[in-house]
Amino acid sequence: MREGDIETLVQYRLEQARTALADARCLLDGGGSPQSVINRSYYAMFYAVLALLQRTGKIPSKHAGALGLFDSEFILKGILPRDLSRDLHRAFDARQAADYRFADPIGPAEAREAWEKAWRFVEAIAAHLSSGMHT
């Protein structure tokens, strides 16, 4: 794939991340379900991870693969802080529980915290990508 095509995909994935964040914020502000806020917050993080992975040339087909590559390519190498990995994995688990399992109800405070962590995550990834640094 050409460098220009890769950068187009990086920007597209970042835009998806920001759109998912905006959707989650609208849900928060409009009284949407906490489960929906969790879902959109996680997807904002996931799309940001996909933006990062575009530059590595390693694009997994499953969410777990994306999380694993994020950890091996960016966290274990010390490129990004470990707390980003922790927040991403927690968001993945919360989204899985909210979407697929019977679990204790998620409250508005948990939904707001998920959105805040997703916002921080997306901003950190966007800053890394704009710094021109690669893996």
C-alpha positions as CSV (number, residue, x, y, z in Angstrom):
1,M,0.0,0.0,0.0
2,R,1.3,3.5,-0.8
3,E,2.2,5.9,1.9
4,G,-0.5,8.3,0.9
5,D,-3.1,5.6,1.1
6,I,-1.9,4.6,4.6
7,E,-2.2,8.2,5.8
8,T,-5.7,8.4,4.3
9,L,-6.7,5.4,6.3
10,V,-5.0,6.7,9.5
11,Q,-7.1,9.9,9.2
12,Y,-10.2,8.0,8.3
13,R,-9.9,5.9,11.5
14,L,-9.2,8.9,13.6
15,E,-12.3,10.6,12.3
16,Q,-14.3,7.4,13.1
17,A,-12.8,7.6,16.6
18,R,-13.8,11.2,17.1
19,T,-17.3,10.6,15.7
20,A,-17.8,7.7,18.1
21,L,-16.7,10.0,21.0
22,A,-19.1,12.7,19.9
23,D,-21.9,10.1,19.7
24,A,-21.1,8.9,23.2
25,R,-21.1,12.5,24.5
26,C,-24.5,13.1,22.9
27,L,-25.8,10.0,24.6
28,L,-24.4,11.1,27.9
29,D,-25.8,14.6,27.6
30,G,-29.2,13.4,26.2
31,G,-29.8,10.7,28.8
32,G,-29.0,7.8,26.5
33,S,-28.4,4.4,28.0
34,P,-25.1,3.8,29.9
35,Q,-24.7,0.7,27.8
36,S,-24.7,2.7,24.6
37,V,-22.2,5.2,26.0
38,I,-19.9,2.3,26.9
39,N,-20.3,0.9,23.4
40,R,-19.5,4.1,21.6
41,S,-16.7,4.9,24.0
42,Y,-15.0,1.6,23.4
43,Y,-15.4,1.9,19.6
44,A,-13.7,5.3,19.8
45,M,-10.7,3.7,21.4
46,F,-10.8,0.7,18.9
47,Y,-10.8,3.0,15.9
48,A,-7.9,4.9,17.3
49,V,-6.0,1.6,17.7
50,L,-6.8,0.8,14.1
51,A,-5.4,4.2,13.1
52,L,-2.1,3.4,14.9
53,L,-1.9,-0.1,13.4
54,Q,-2.3,1.2,9.8
55,R,1.3,2.5,10.1
56,T,2.6,-0.9,11.3
57,G,1.0,-2.7,8.4
58,K,-0.4,-5.2,10.8
59,I,-4.2,-5.1,10.6
60,P,-6.0,-7.9,12.6
61,S,-9.4,-9.2,11.8
62,K,-10.7,-9.4,15.4
63,H,-10.9,-7.0,18.3
64,A,-8.7,-9.2,20.5
65,G,-6.0,-9.2,17.8
66,A,-6.1,-5.4,17.7
67,L,-5.7,-5.1,21.4
68,G,-2.9,-7.6,21.4
69,L,-1.0,-5.8,18.7
70,F,-1.6,-2.5,20.4
71,D,0.1,-3.9,23.5
72,S,3.0,-5.6,21.7
73,E,3.7,-2.8,19.3
74,F,3.2,0.3,21.5
75,I,2.9,-0.6,25.2
76,L,5.6,-3.3,25.6
77,K,8.0,-1.3,23.6
78,G,7.5,1.7,25.8
79,I,6.1,3.9,23.0
80,L,2.9,4.7,24.8
81,P,2.0,4.6,28.6
82,R,0.7,1.4,30.2
83,D,-2.4,3.1,31.5
84,L,-3.7,3.4,28.0
85,S,-3.6,-0.4,27.6
86,R,-5.3,-0.8,31.0
87,D,-8.1,1.6,30.0
88,L,-8.5,0.0,26.6
89,H,-8.8,-3.5,28.0
90,R,-11.3,-2.3,30.6
91,A,-13.4,-0.7,27.9
92,F,-13.3,-3.9,25.9
93,D,-14.5,-5.9,28.9
94,A,-17.2,-3.4,29.8
95,R,-18.4,-3.3,26.2
96,Q,-18.5,-7.1,26.0
97,A,-20.4,-7.3,29.3
98,A,-22.9,-4.6,28.3
99,D,-23.5,-6.0,24.8
100,Y,-23.4,-9.8,25.3
101,R,-23.7,-10.8,29.0
102,F,-26.2,-10.4,31.8
103,A,-24.3,-8.2,34.2
104,D,-25.0,-5.7,36.9
105,P,-26.5,-2.6,35.4
106,I,-24.1,0.1,34.3
107,G,-24.8,3.4,35.9
108,P,-24.4,6.9,34.5
109,A,-21.2,7.5,36.6
110,E,-19.6,4.5,35.0
111,A,-20.7,5.6,31.6
112,R,-19.2,9.1,32.1
113,E,-15.9,7.6,33.3
114,A,-15.8,5.4,30.2
115,W,-16.3,8.4,28.0
116,E,-13.6,10.4,29.8
117,K,-11.1,7.6,29.5
118,A,-12.0,7.1,25.8
119,W,-11.5,10.9,25.2
120,R,-8.1,10.8,26.9
121,F,-7.2,7.7,24.9
122,V,-8.1,9.1,21.5
123,E,-6.3,12.4,22.3
124,A,-3.2,10.5,23.2
125,I,-3.2,8.4,20.1
126,A,-3.9,11.4,17.9
127,A,-1.0,13.3,19.5
128,H,1.3,10.3,18.9
129,L,0.2,10.1,15.3
130,S,0.7,13.8,14.7
131,S,4.1,13.7,16.2
132,G,5.3,11.8,13.2
133,M,6.6,9.0,15.3
134,H,6.1,5.5,14.1
135,T,6.4,2.2,16.1
